[in-house]
Amino acid sequence: MIILIEQSELTRPQAEENNEHSQQITNELVLDGGFPFPKPPSQSGFIVPDINSYGRSFRNYYGESKRQKSVEEFYRQQRTNQTYEFAKKMREEYGKLNKVEMGIWECCELLDKIVDASDPDLEESQIQHALQSAEAARKDYPNEDWLHLTALIHDLGKVLLLPNFGGLLQWAVVGENCL
């Protein structure tokens, strides 16, 4: 899911404003979204903890889990199939932004049907994961409201797994995509 924000409401980084070759951007996917980059942790005081609010460590790809074999197979398929040509095809298909328009909560509700095959530690639906992530961010960083929202919506693109949104395979949508 891509959320469109009017570019005029955003402040562009100074370097881009000075770039004589910068092009006017209209409804095209922009990696930085036009938002200023956050300060490094040393300047902002933002520190990543070793464990989350629920006392669990973060993803452990090397530990023993009952999902380990399936996670390894998932990443094998992903690294095999995510080619440059595949990425170009997906950008062409989904870059049109013509699939659907919906509210964030409506999209979150669709995550109830999805379990991420790339996560060795998580067997819950993605809506549970989204709500837990948002709540953990709120608990650990109560003054960082942008982080609460980011934690809630960070996996909304996984609706591409559902038939109404293309029915893509998990290796095409979830995990650490490199292209």
C-alpha positions as protocol buffer text, in pm:
chain_id: "A"
residue {
  index: 1
  type: MET
  ca { x: 0 y: 0 z: 0 }
}
residue {
  index: 2
  type: ILE
  ca { x: 131 y: 342 z: -91 }
}
residue {
  index: 3
  type: ILE
  ca { x: 10 y: 651 z: 86 }
}
residue {
  index: 4
  type: LEU
  ca { x: 20 y: 962 z: -129 }
}
residue {
  index: 5
  type: ILE
  ca { x: 110 y: 1290 z: 37 }
}
residue {
  index: 6
  type: GLU
  ca { x: 99 y: 1620 z: -144 }
}
residue {
  index: 7
  type: GLN
  ca { x: 459 y: 1714 z: -216 }
}
residue {
  index: 8
  type: SER
  ca { x: 396 y: 2084 z: -149 }
}
residue {
  index: 9
  type: GLU
  ca { x: 329 y: 2008 z: 218 }
}
residue {
  index: 10
  type: LEU
  ca { x: 675 y: 1857 z: 263 }
}
residue {
  index: 11
  type: THR
  ca { x: 1009 y: 2022 z: 296 }
}
residue {
  index: 12
  type: ARG
  ca { x: 1262 y: 1877 z: 56 }
}
residue {
  index: 13
  type: PRO
  ca { x: 1620 y: 1826 z: 173 }
}
residue {
  index: 14
  type: GLN
  ca { x: 1841 y: 2128 z: 99 }
}
residue {
  index: 15
  type: ALA
  ca { x: 2070 y: 1925 z: -125 }
}
residue {
  index: 16
  type: GLU
  ca { x: 1782 y: 1836 z: -355 }
}
residue {
  index: 17
  type: GLU
  ca { x: 1665 y: 2197 z: -373 }
}
residue {
  index: 18
  type: ASN
  ca { x: 2010 y: 2300 z: -491 }
}
residue {
  index: 19
  type: ASN
  ca { x: 2038 y: 2019 z: -743 }
}
residue {
  index: 20
  type: GLU
  ca { x: 1993 y: 2171 z: -1089 }
}
residue {
  index: 21
  type: HIS
  ca { x: 1910 y: 1827 z: -1229 }
}
residue {
  index: 22
  type: SER
  ca { x: 1625 y: 1751 z: -988 }
}
residue {
  index: 23
  type: GLN
  ca { x: 1297 y: 1686 z: -1161 }
}
residue {
  index: 24
  type: GLN
  ca { x: 952 y: 1786 z: -1050 }
}
residue {
  index: 25
  type: ILE
  ca { x: 793 y: 1485 z: -878 }
}
residue {
  index: 26
  type: THR
  ca { x: 426 y: 1399 z: -921 }
}
residue {
  index: 27
  type: ASN
  ca { x: 264 y: 1088 z: -774 }
}
residue {
  index: 28
  type: GLU
  ca { x: 577 y: 881 z: -834 }
}
residue {
  index: 29
  type: LEU
  ca { x: 721 y: 655 z: -570 }
}
residue {
  index: 30
  type: VAL
  ca { x: 1006 y: 839 z: -398 }
}
residue {
  index: 31
  type: LEU
  ca { x: 1225 y: 641 z: -163 }
}
residue {
  index: 32
  type: ASP
  ca { x: 1268 y: 915 z: 96 }
}
residue {
  index: 33
  type: GLY
  ca { x: 908 y: 1034 z: 56 }
}
residue {
  index: 34
  type: GLY
  ca { x: 1033 y: 1391 z: 72 }
}
residue {
  index: 35
  type: PHE
  ca { x: 1071 y: 1373 z: 448 }
}
residue {
  index: 36
  type: PRO
  ca { x: 1386 y: 1506 z: 611 }
}
residue {
  index: 37
  type: PHE
  ca { x: 1616 y: 1228 z: 724 }
}
residue {
  index: 38
  type: PRO
  ca { x: 1612 y: 1164 z: 1102 }
}
residue {
  index: 39
  type: LYS
  ca { x: 1909 y: 1265 z: 1312 }
}
residue {
  index: 40
  type: PRO
  ca { x: 2160 y: 989 z: 1390 }
}
residue {
  index: 41
  type: PRO
  ca { x: 2102 y: 817 z: 1727 }
}
residue {
  index: 42
  type: SER
  ca { x: 2390 y: 1010 z: 1884 }
}
residue {
  index: 43
  type: GLN
  ca { x: 2209 y: 1338 z: 1813 }
}
residue {
  index: 44
  type: SER
  ca { x: 1847 y: 1238 z: 1872 }
}
residue {
  index: 45
  type: GLY
  ca { x: 1887 y: 1026 z: 2186 }
}
residue {
  index: 46
  type: PHE
  ca { x: 1697 y: 738 z: 2017 }
}
residue {
  index: 47
  type: ILE
  ca { x: 1843 y: 409 z: 2142 }
}
residue {
  index: 48
  type: VAL
  ca { x: 1735 y: 65 z: 2021 }
}
residue {
  index: 49
  type: PRO
  ca { x: 1683 y: -175 z: 2314 }
}
residue {
  index: 50
  type: ASP
  ca { x: 1807 y: -535 z: 2322 }
}
residue {
  index: 51
  type: ILE
  ca { x: 1458 y: -668 z: 2405 }
}
residue {
  index: 52
  type: ASN
  ca { x: 1110 y: -545 z: 2327 }
}
residue {
  index: 53
  type: SER
  ca { x: 837 y: -433 z: 2566 }
}
residue {
  index: 54
  type: TYR
  ca { x: 718 y: -791 z: 2603 }
}
residue {
  index: 55
  type: GLY
  ca { x: 1058 y: -919 z: 2721 }
}
residue {
  index: 56
  type: ARG
  ca { x: 1136 y: -1093 z: 2391 }
}
residue {
  index: 57
  type: SER
  ca { x: 1446 y: -1042 z: 2182 }
}
residue {
  index: 58
  type: PHE
  ca { x: 1409 y: -931 z: 1823 }
}
residue {
  index: 59
  type: ARG
  ca { x: 1426 y: -1165 z: 1524 }
}
residue {
  index: 60
  type: ASN
  ca { x: 1672 y: -1446 z: 1573 }
}
residue {
  index: 61
  type: TYR
  ca { x: 1752 y: -1609 z: 1240 }
}
residue {
  index: 62
  type: TYR
  ca { x: 2022 y: -1829 z: 1388 }
}
residue {
  index: 63
  type: GLY
  ca { x: 1841 y: -1971 z: 1690 }
}
residue {
  index: 64
  type: GLU
  ca { x: 1645 y: -2292 z: 1702 }
}
residue {
  index: 65
  type: SER
  ca { x: 1275 y: -2257 z: 1627 }
}
residue {
  index: 66
  type: LYS
  ca { x: 1008 y: -2482 z: 1484 }
}
residue {
  index: 67
  type: ARG
  ca { x: 982 y: -2244 z: 1188 }
}
residue {
  index: 68
  type: GLN
  ca { x: 1355 y: -2239 z: 1107 }
}
residue {
  index: 69
  type: LYS
  ca { x: 1342 y: -2475 z: 808 }
}
residue {
  index: 70
  type: SER
  ca { x: 1046 y: -2294 z: 649 }
}
residue {
  index: 71
  type: VAL
  ca { x: 1213 y: -1955 z: 704 }
}
residue {
  index: 72
  type: GLU
  ca { x: 1533 y: -2081 z: 539 }
}
residue {
  index: 73
  type: GLU
  ca { x: 1330 y: -2209 z: 242 }
}
residue {
  index: 74
  type: PHE
  ca { x: 1145 y: -1878 z: 220 }
}
residue {
  index: 75
  type: TYR
  ca { x: 1470 y: -1680 z: 194 }
}
residue {
  index: 76
  type: ARG
  ca { x: 1613 y: -1929 z: -59 }
}
residue {
  index: 77
  type: GLN
  ca { x: 1309 y: -1872 z: -282 }
}
residue {
  index: 78
  type: GLN
  ca { x: 1324 y: -1497 z: -229 }
}
residue {
  index: 79
  type: ARG
  ca { x: 1693 y: -1467 z: -319 }
}
residue {
  index: 80
  type: THR
  ca { x: 1642 y: -1690 z: -622 }
}
residue {
  index: 81
  type: ASN
  ca { x: 1332 y: -1516 z: -762 }
}
residue {
  index: 82
  type: GLN
  ca { x: 1376 y: -1150 z: -678 }
}
residue {
  index: 83
  type: THR
  ca { x: 1563 y: -1047 z: -987 }
}
residue {
  index: 84
  type: TYR
  ca { x: 1605 y: -704 z: -1141 }
}
residue {
  index: 85
  type: GLU
  ca { x: 1352 y: -800 z: -1410 }
}
residue {
  index: 86
  type: PHE
  ca { x: 1101 y: -907 z: -1144 }
}
residue {
  index: 87
  type: ALA
  ca { x: 1147 y: -577 z: -958 }
}
residue {
  index: 88
  type: LYS
  ca { x: 1092 y: -379 z: -1281 }
}
residue {
  index: 89
  type: LYS
  ca { x: 775 y: -578 z: -1353 }
}
residue {
  index: 90
  type: MET
  ca { x: 639 y: -516 z: -1000 }
}
residue {
  index: 91
  type: ARG
  ca { x: 718 y: -145 z: -1018 }
}
residue {
  index: 92
  type: GLU
  ca { x: 537 y: -122 z: -1350 }
}
residue {
  index: 93
  type: GLU
  ca { x: 234 y: -310 z: -1216 }
}
residue {
  index: 94
  type: TYR
  ca { x: 201 y: -149 z: -875 }
}
residue {
  index: 95
  type: GLY
  ca { x: 355 y: 190 z: -948 }
}
residue {
  index: 96
  type: LYS
  ca { x: 35 y: 288 z: -1130 }
}
residue {
  index: 97
  type: LEU
  ca { x: -135 y: 330 z: -791 }
}
residue {
  index: 98
  type: ASN
  ca { x: -464 y: 215 z: -942 }
}
residue {
  index: 99
  type: LYS
  ca { x: -553 y: -87 z: -728 }
}
residue {
  index: 100
  type: VAL
  ca { x: -764 y: 52 z: -447 }
}
residue {
  index: 101
  type: GLU
  ca { x: -811 y: 345 z: -213 }
}
residue {
  index: 102
  type: MET
  ca { x: -890 y: 276 z: 152 }
}
residue {
  index: 103
  type: GLY
  ca { x: -833 y: 399 z: 503 }
}
residue {
  index: 104
  type: ILE
  ca { x: -542 y: 283 z: 714 }
}
residue {
  index: 105
  type: TRP
  ca { x: -756 y: 91 z: 964 }
}
residue {
  index: 106
  type: GLU
  ca { x: -949 y: -82 z: 684 }
}
residue {
  index: 107
  type: CYS
  ca { x: -615 y: -195 z: 544 }
}
residue {
  index: 108
  type: CYS
  ca { x: -493 y: -303 z: 890 }
}
residue {
  index: 109
  type: GLU
  ca { x: -798 y: -527 z: 926 }
}
residue {
  index: 110
  type: LEU
  ca { x: -698 y: -714 z: 611 }
}
residue {
  index: 111
  type: LEU
  ca { x: -371 y: -812 z: 782 }
}
residue {
  index: 112
  type: ASP
  ca { x: -571 y: -1048 z: 1005 }
}
residue {
  index: 113
  type: LYS
  ca { x: -556 y: -1303 z: 722 }
}
residue {
  index: 114
  type: ILE
  ca { x: -175 y: -1293 z: 687 }
}
residue {
  index: 115
  type: VAL
  ca { x: 111 y: -1465 z: 874 }
}
residue {
  index: 116
  type: ASP
  ca { x: 461 y: -1362 z: 764 }
}
residue {
  index: 117
  type: ALA
  ca { x: 660 y: -1665 z: 645 }
}
residue {
  index: 118
  type: SER
  ca { x: 991 y: -1477 z: 675 }
}
residue {
  index: 119
  type: ASP
  ca { x: 977 y: -1426 z: 1051 }
}
residue {
  index: 120
  type: PRO
  ca { x: 1129 y: -1708 z: 1257 }
}
residue {
  index: 121
  type: ASP
  ca { x: 976 y: -1579 z: 1583 }
}
residue {
  index: 122
  type: LEU
  ca { x: 622 y: -1485 z: 1491 }
}
residue {
  index: 123
  type: GLU
  ca { x: 323 y: -1707 z: 1426 }
}
residue {
  index: 124
  type: GLU
  ca { x: 57 y: -1443 z: 1484 }
}
residue {
  index: 125
  type: SER
  ca { x: -142 y: -1262 z: 1218 }
}
residue {
  index: 126
  type: GLN
  ca { x: 2 y: -938 z: 1093 }
}
residue {
  index: 127
  type: ILE
  ca { x: -272 y: -727 z: 1252 }
}
residue {
  index: 128
  type: GLN
  ca { x: -164 y: -861 z: 1592 }
}
residue {
  index: 129
  type: HIS
  ca { x: 196 y: -785 z: 1501 }
}
residue {
  index: 130
  type: ALA
  ca { x: 104 y: -431 z: 1388 }
}
residue {
  index: 131
  type: LEU
  ca { x: -88 y: -356 z: 1707 }
}
residue {
  index: 132
  type: GLN
  ca { x: 184 y: -505 z: 1928 }
}
residue {
  index: 133
  type: SER
  ca { x: 450 y: -308 z: 1743 }
}
residue {
  index: 134
  type: ALA
  ca { x: 258 y: 18 z: 1780 }
}
residue {
  index: 135
  type: GLU
  ca { x: 190 y: -45 z: 2148 }
}
residue {
  index: 136
  type: ALA
  ca { x: 552 y: -140 z: 2216 }
}
residue {
  index: 137
  type: ALA
  ca { x: 668 y: 179 z: 2043 }
}
residue {
  index: 138
  type: ARG
  ca { x: 420 y: 383 z: 2247 }
}
residue {
  index: 139
  type: LYS
  ca { x: 533 y: 219 z: 2571 }
}
residue {
  index: 140
  type: ASP
  ca { x: 907 y: 248 z: 2503 }
}
residue {
  index: 141
  type: TYR
  ca { x: 899 y: 590 z: 2332 }
}
residue {
  index: 142
  type: PRO
  ca { x: 588 y: 775 z: 2456 }
}
residue {
  index: 143
  type: ASN
  ca { x: 690 y: 1110 z: 2305 }
}
residue {
  index: 144
  type: GLU
  ca { x: 765 y: 978 z: 1956 }
}
residue {
  index: 145
  type: ASP
  ca { x: 415 y: 978 z: 1801 }
}
residue {
  index: 146
  type: TRP
  ca { x: 559 y: 939 z: 1450 }
}
residue {
  index: 147
  type: LEU
  ca { x: 713 y: 610 z: 1564 }
}
residue {
  index: 148
  type: HIS
  ca { x: 380 y: 480 z: 1699 }
}
residue {
  index: 149
  type: LEU
  ca { x: 218 y: 536 z: 1359 }
}
residue {
  index: 150
  type: THR
  ca { x: 516 y: 395 z: 1171 }
}
residue {
  index: 151
  type: ALA
  ca { x: 506 y: 81 z: 1385 }
}
residue {
  index: 152
  type: LEU
  ca { x: 135 y: 39 z: 1312 }
}
residue {
  index: 153
  type: ILE
  ca { x: 160 y: 76 z: 933 }
}
residue {
  index: 154
  type: HIS
  ca { x: 503 y: -74 z: 860 }
}
residue {
  index: 155
  type: ASP
  ca { x: 360 y: -397 z: 714 }
}
residue {
  index: 156
  type: LEU
  ca { x: 55 y: -269 z: 525 }
}
residue {
  index: 157
  type: GLY
  ca { x: 216 y: -365 z: 193 }
}
residue {
  index: 158
  type: LYS
  ca { x: 160 y: -728 z: 287 }
}
residue {
  index: 159
  type: VAL
  ca { x: -198 y: -696 z: 160 }
}
residue {
  index: 160
  type: LEU
  ca { x: -39 y: -771 z: -179 }
}
residue {
  index: 161
  type: LEU
  ca { x: -52 y: -1135 z: -67 }
}
residue {
  index: 162
  type: LEU
  ca { x: -432 y: -1131 z: -78 }
}
residue {
  index: 163
  type: PRO
  ca { x: -613 y: -1227 z: -401 }
}
residue {
  index: 164
  type: ASN
  ca { x: -788 y: -889 z: -434 }
}
residue {
  index: 165
  type: PHE
  ca { x: -448 y: -716 z: -438 }
}
residue {
  index: 166
  type: GLY
  ca { x: -262 y: -946 z: -672 }
}
residue {
  index: 167
  type: GLY
  ca { x: -221 y: -1265 z: -470 }
}
residue {
  index: 168
  type: LEU
  ca { x: 157 y: -1244 z: -483 }
}
residue {
  index: 169
  type: LEU
  ca { x: 365 y: -1514 z: -320 }
}
residue {
  index: 170
  type: GLN
  ca { x: 525 y: -1440 z: 17 }
}
residue {
  index: 171
  type: TRP
  ca { x: 879 y: -1426 z: -125 }
}
residue {
  index: 172
  type: ALA
  ca { x: 766 y: -1137 z: -347 }
}
residue {
  index: 173
  type: VAL
  ca { x: 625 y: -925 z: -64 }
}
residue {
  index: 174
  type: VAL
  ca { x: 760 y: -997 z: 285 }
}
residue {
  index: 175
  type: GLY
  ca { x: 1104 y: -1026 z: 441 }
}
residue {
  index: 176
  type: GLU
  ca { x: 1408 y: -815 z: 375 }
}
residue {
  index: 177
  type: ASN
  ca { x: 1363 y: -717 z: 14 }
}
residue {
  index: 178
  type: CYS
  ca { x: 1692 y: -614 z: -144 }
}
residue {
  index: 179
  type: LEU
  ca { x: 1586 y: -476 z: -480 }
}
